[in-house]
Amino acid sequence: MKEYDIAILGTPDSVLGFKGLGLDVFGVTTQEEGVESLKIIMESGKHAVLFITEDWAAKLEDQLDKFRGQALPAVLPIPSQKGATGEGSRNLSKIVEQAVGSDIIG
């Protein structure tokens, strides 16, 4: 059975602490770094889960849309150190609506 890693992408302040937990940490500060890091994560085939801070999920929405059909990694927006923006809830609602055919969460 293949073993997968977990990645986290966001501002360095938000994600650095996860390095001690063994996650692959991608601290980004510019749009270009975000796009490049996302591409590395999504195309490497070594990650089962990508945690992405909500602020960066919003900034990289167009790039994330390109990978929506992939089974792995599962992309899970999480709050950053600045707090929740609601992007994670909106994303979950969208996924459930696509799976069920109706918005049963909202």
N, C-alpha and C positions, 0 to 999 in steps of 0.2 A: 504494500500500500504506500502510495506517495505521501510524503509529509510536506505540508505547506507552512509558510510563514505568515505573519500578520504585519501589515504596514500601517503607519500613521503619517498623515500629511497635514501640515498646518504651519503657523508661525513658529519660529524656534522656541519662543517662550511657552507656547501651548503644548508642544510635543516632546520637548527634551526629556522630561521626567519619565517618559515611556521607554526610553532606551534601557533603563535599568531592569525593566520587565522582560526584555528580550525582543521587543518589537523592532522592526526595521523603521527607523525614524527618518522622515524627510522634512526638515525644517526649511521653509521657503519664505522669501521676502519680496520677490518680484513675480510678475505674471509669467515671465519667461522661465524662471526656475520652477514655478508651479506646473506649467505645461510640460516641461521636460521631465520632471519628477513623476508626474502622472503617467506619462508615456512609458517610462521605465517600469513603473509598478504594473501597469495594465498589460504590457507586452512581455514581461519576464516569465510569466507562467509559474512563478514560485510563491505567489500570495493567494491565500484563500479569502482573506478579509482585508479591506482597506477602510480604516477609520480616517475620516477627513473632517477637519473642523468646519463648522457651518459657514463661516465667513469665506473660506477657500472653496467650499462646495459651490457657493454662489458665484464666485469669481471664475471657476473652471466649469461652469454648467455646460457650455457648448462642447468642450472637450469630453466631459463625462458622458454626454449624450451619444457620442461616437462609439462608446463601449457598452451601452446599455444592454445589448443583446448577449453579451458574454455571461456565462454562468459564474465564472470566477474571475477576479475576486468580487465578493459581495461588497458593495460600497455603502458604508454606514456613516452618515453625517453625525457629528457629535458637537456639543458646545465647546467654544474656545474659552480661554481664560477671561474673555470679555463677557461671557454669558451666552445664553441661548438666543438664537434669532428666529427659531421656529422652522428653519430650513429642514431639519431632520424630520419633523412631523409632517411637513408638506411632502417630502420625498416618500415617506412611508405610505401616506395616503394615496399618492400616485401609483406606487407599486401594487397596493392592494386593489385599487380600482382597475388596473390593467389585468390583474390575475382573476378577479371576481366578476368584472364587468360593470361594477357599480361602486359608488363611493359610500362604503358602509362605515367608515371611520368618521368622516366629516359631518 
